[in-house]
């Protein structure tokens, strides 16, 4: 089981990175109607803008996306 805790203390889990990210999307009021790829792109942009990042959150793979969210301080693995 893969587990991450976000800044608000919410725990997101999945048995794979895809299922983890689908759980993140499905719990979002913004992304429930989007494809996973659409959700990742929009979330990447929001995280970049919200955190004032000078680098892009990568969406080319689930591994890179998850790693970049952790690097940005969005969540941490538990």
Secondary structure by P-SEA (a helix, b strand, c coil): cbbbbccccbbbbcccaaaaaaaaaaaccccccccaaaaaaaaaaaaaaaaccccccccccaaaaaaaaaaacccccc
